[in-house]
């Protein structure tokens, strides 16, 4: 006969209010550190939550408990509310011929944000010493933003179109915010939105 004070195996254990359980906040910090390293070394697309959990020495279920999806974890690892997938409906709203401009405007808006840009830049600069820098940035943009835009395209090469758009946007970010090419840094955002947006538009729809 089981002890009535012991919950059944399939019964959720209720947590007491108050301080976090011993080691829980430490586990969260270790997950964040592991995610930063994993994303920096392997890029966004190749990194898995299982690999990050293993690196942090925690069960994958604990990672999902604290952070939810991989996109949520990536956002938390750079300390910024970076969820481009949530912006897709707004980007897709409006005239189709200006979708490229809305994409570029959204990305530049993220990188110019004081809450997103600085931390994202640190992660990108850290990974520039390896050839995996572009997969980190382009992979995240492709999976969480451009794949969702391309899903609405009735084209056999939608994946290639998304990759080309991601490479264009990633190149813009590196040139403007990391290499800081003078004229590109000085260029008004609305000018870049129009010029780069036209190229992204071509990749996606022409």
C-alpha positions in Angstrom: 0.0 0.0 0.0 1.4 3.3 -1.0 2.0 6.1 1.4 -0.9 8.6 1.1 1.6 11.5 1.5 3.4 10.4 -1.6 1.9 11.6 -4.9 1.2 9.0 -7.6 3.7 8.8 -10.5 1.3 10.4 -13.0 0.1 13.1 -10.5 1.7 16.5 -11.0 3.7 17.6 -8.0 2.6 21.0 -6.8 5.4 23.4 -6.0 5.4 25.6 -2.9 5.5 29.3 -3.3 8.5 31.2 -2.2 12.1 30.8 -3.2 13.0 28.7 -6.2 14.0 25.1 -5.5 17.7 24.7 -4.7 19.7 24.5 -7.8 16.9 25.6 -10.1 18.1 29.1 -10.8 21.6 27.7 -11.2 20.3 25.3 -13.8 18.6 28.1 -15.7 21.9 30.1 -15.8 23.8 27.0 -17.0 21.2 26.4 -19.7 21.6 30.1 -20.9 25.4 29.8 -20.9 25.3 26.5 -22.7 22.8 27.9 -25.3 25.1 30.9 -26.0 28.1 28.6 -26.5 26.1 26.1 -28.7 24.6 28.8 -30.9 27.9 30.5 -31.2 29.7 27.3 -32.2 27.2 25.6 -34.4 24.8 28.3 -35.6 21.1 28.4 -34.9 19.9 25.8 -37.3 22.4 23.1 -36.3 21.9 23.6 -32.5 19.3 21.5 -30.8 17.7 21.8 -27.5 18.8 18.3 -26.6 22.5 19.2 -27.3 22.1 22.4 -25.2 20.6 20.5 -22.4 23.4 18.0 -22.5 26.0 20.7 -22.5 24.3 22.3 -19.4 24.0 18.9 -17.7 20.2 19.1 -17.3 17.3 17.1 -18.6 15.8 18.5 -21.8 12.4 18.7 -20.1 13.9 21.3 -17.7 15.1 23.4 -20.6 11.6 23.4 -22.1 10.1 24.2 -18.7 12.3 27.3 -18.3 12.4 28.5 -21.9 9.8 26.8 -24.1 10.9 26.7 -27.7 14.4 27.0 -29.3 13.4 30.5 -30.5 12.5 31.5 -27.0 15.8 30.2 -25.7 17.8 32.0 -28.4 16.0 35.3 -27.5 16.8 34.7 -23.8 20.4 33.8 -24.6 21.0 37.3 -26.0 18.8 38.9 -23.4 16.3 40.4 -25.8 12.7 39.8 -26.9 13.8 38.5 -30.3 10.8 36.7 -31.8 10.6 37.4 -35.5 8.2 34.5 -36.1 5.6 36.5 -34.1 6.0 39.4 -36.6 5.3 37.4 -39.7 1.5 38.1 -39.8 2.2 41.8 -39.7 5.0 41.5 -42.3 2.6 39.6 -44.6 -0.1 42.2 -44.2 -0.2 44.8 -46.8 0.7 45.1 -50.5 2.7 42.0 -51.6 5.1 44.2 -53.7 6.4 45.8 -50.5 6.9 42.6 -48.5 10.7 42.9 -48.9 10.7 46.4 -47.5 8.7 45.3 -44.5 11.1 42.5 -43.8 14.1 44.7 -44.0 12.4 47.4 -41.9 11.6 44.8 -39.2 15.2 43.5 -39.1 16.8 46.9 -39.0 14.3 47.9 -36.3 15.5 45.0 -34.2 19.2 45.8 -34.5 18.6 49.5 -33.8 16.7 48.6 -30.7 18.6 49.3 -27.4 17.2 46.1 -25.9 18.0 43.8 -28.8 20.9 45.2 -30.8 23.8 45.3 -28.2 23.4 41.7 -27.0 22.8 40.3 -30.5 26.0 42.1 -31.6 28.0 40.6 -28.8 27.0 37.1 -29.8 27.6 37.8 -33.5 31.1 39.3 -32.8 32.0 36.4 -30.6 31.2 33.9 -33.4 32.9 35.9 -36.2 36.1 34.2 -35.3 34.7 31.0 -36.8 33.1 30.3 -40.1 29.8 29.6 -38.3 28.9 33.2 -37.7 26.6 33.5 -40.8 24.8 30.2 -40.0 24.0 31.6 -36.5 22.4 34.7 -37.9 21.1 33.6 -41.3 19.9 30.3 -39.8 17.8 32.0 -37.1 16.3 34.5 -39.6 15.6 31.8 -42.1 14.0 29.3 -39.8 12.0 31.8 -37.6 11.2 34.5 -40.2 11.9 33.8 -43.8 10.7 30.1 -43.9 7.4 31.3 -42.6 7.2 34.0 -45.3 8.3 31.6 -48.0 5.7 29.0 -46.9 3.1 31.3 -48.5 5.0 31.3 -51.8 3.6 29.1 -54.5 7.1 28.3 -55.9 9.0 25.0 -56.2 12.2 26.8 -55.1 10.7 28.5 -52.0 13.6 27.2 -49.9 16.2 28.7 -52.1 14.4 32.0 -52.2 14.3 32.1 -48.4 18.1 31.3 -48.2 18.9 34.0 -50.7 16.8 36.5 -48.7 18.4 35.4 -45.5 21.9 35.8 -46.9 21.1 39.3 -48.1 19.8 40.4 -44.7 22.6 38.7 -42.8 25.1 40.5 -45.0 23.5 43.8 -44.4 23.6 43.3 -40.6 27.3 42.2 -40.6 28.3 45.1 -42.9 26.4 47.8 -41.0 26.7 46.7 -37.4 29.9 44.6 -37.2 32.2 45.9 -40.0 30.6 49.3 -39.8 31.2 50.3 -43.4 31.0 54.1 -43.1 28.5 55.0 -45.8 26.3 52.1 -44.8 26.3 53.2 -41.1 25.5 56.7 -42.2 22.7 55.7 -44.5 19.2 56.5 -43.2 17.2 53.5 -42.4 14.4 54.4 -44.8 17.0 54.5 -47.7 18.3 51.0 -46.8 14.7 49.7 -46.4 13.9 50.7 -50.0 17.2 49.6 -51.6 17.8 46.3 -49.8 14.1 45.7 -49.6 14.0 45.7 -53.4 16.7 43.0 -53.6 14.9 40.8 -50.9 11.6 41.3 -52.8 13.3 40.0 -56.0 14.6 36.9 -54.2 11.2 36.1 -52.8 8.9 36.9 -55.6 10.6 37.4 -59.0 
